[in-house]
Amino acid sequence: MEILHVSAECYPMAKAGGLADVVGALPKYQQSLGHIAKVIMPMHRTKFLYDNEWVIEHKGSFGMGESRFDFTIIKEQSNKLGFDLFCVDIYGLLDREKIYGYNDDTERFTAFQIAVMEWVAQWEHRPDVVHVHDHHTALIPFMMQHCFAYRHLAAVKTVLTIHNAQYQGWMGWDKSIYLPAWDTWKGGLLEWNDTINPLACGVKCADKVTTVSPGYMEEIKNNANGLEFLFNLEGGKCSGIINGIDYAVWDPQKDTYILDNFSTKDVEEGKQLNKKKLCNDFGFDISLPLFVFIGRLVGEKAADLLPVAIKLAFEQMYGQFSFLILGSGDPGVEFSLLEMQNKLVGYYNTQISYNEKLSHQMYAGADFLLMPSRVEPCGLNQLYAMRYGTVPVVRRTGGLQDTVIDFGDENGYGICFNQASVGDILHGMYRAVELFNDENKLTELRQRMMKVETSWEKSALQYIHLYLSI
Ligand code: ADP
């Protein structure tokens, strides 16, 4: 089969979160299963763009509302990622440093989707599946079926994968003029709660809809930022496929970002050396358990609970653990986390940044990774932590519930709690500190979690079966 993935992010070209990791890995594994998988994304101005050679694949132009845009499709020349990577350049709209967060994101991503359609519409053949990811690309199934210019693509099958249902790309009806001429009888497909809702439209129009874990699929039937009824209604074509991790990028035996490579055979020694480096860098005591948090500092990740929970944990267990945070997001949370720094020198540090290298060093050197998430569609951090022998301390929700077994249960290796609350976080941390003092148990758990199969192989095959079913 020939599969075209359409996404706003793809690692290592541009990454804001887990979406990039998935779109950077899944196509590679689909290729290795004997299929042709391609990725098309916006041409963000990133280091990867400038570090690599590109060739022009196609040039075109289209109208959007009252504007006309020229666009260029470029292709990475050396097949560096193991699949063909294409980027859409629209001068003044897509060629920016950040992936999201601009006032004209609606215009940017609508234009991106139109450019993708214009490109695919003039292919001499048709792809077997167009696989779109999240709301930034979720209007494509509608465009393929109901925009007159692309109707010859209506028979091409479409799959929408939802990496996060909280963000839906809402746009007012005044912006409907951005869409290429469409069959106005079908306007209902665009709508949810009186606005154009691209994610809802994707759920209605795609042949199949997936979420990135089975647990999250069940959860969004009750909690999906207004789309609960829709997910119940369309349940028949919806399923959850758990994300894998890219073993070529996340392998403690080969990771070039970390100080000392290790495997299950020398995990204790390897982690100790990596921990030493982290502790030296941040002035921590290596003999204490080291907790880390890596991720967006937003409500979904329950980052707002961290300042209070950490403050209380230090009040009750001062001198018994260290805590390192890497992330950025809500300015209020950033401020509260930074504010505690002066009072807890030698035990606590927050890095407000996006730092791929440090994140790898933290997975390798930490003892515990805390994820108290309110919402976690899959969560990749806990999978990386497990692969690097770091005990995940997680709230039982979405993909976390599907991937982490509490060490008190059969074959368990993690620490789980039920509520995204300060009390539950503290309880998880107490259990972690206690576990740290039981060296034999900790070694046993590390061995066990590092052997858990989390590669993309199985999940990539599940996507292939899904495509075959349509
Ligand atoms: P999200 O909801 O943000 O997509 P995931 O757990 O699915 O959460 O994926 C998060 C990915 O982003 C992981 O690869 C994680 O290591 C990475 N990440 C998040 N924040 C940072 C940061 N500040 N620096 C480096 N990597 C980060």
Residues whose N, C-alpha, C, O or C-beta is under 5 A from the ligand:
A	BS01	ADP	A16 G17 G18 L19 I294 G295 R296 L326 G327 S328 S353 Y354 N355 E356 S359 G379 L380 N381
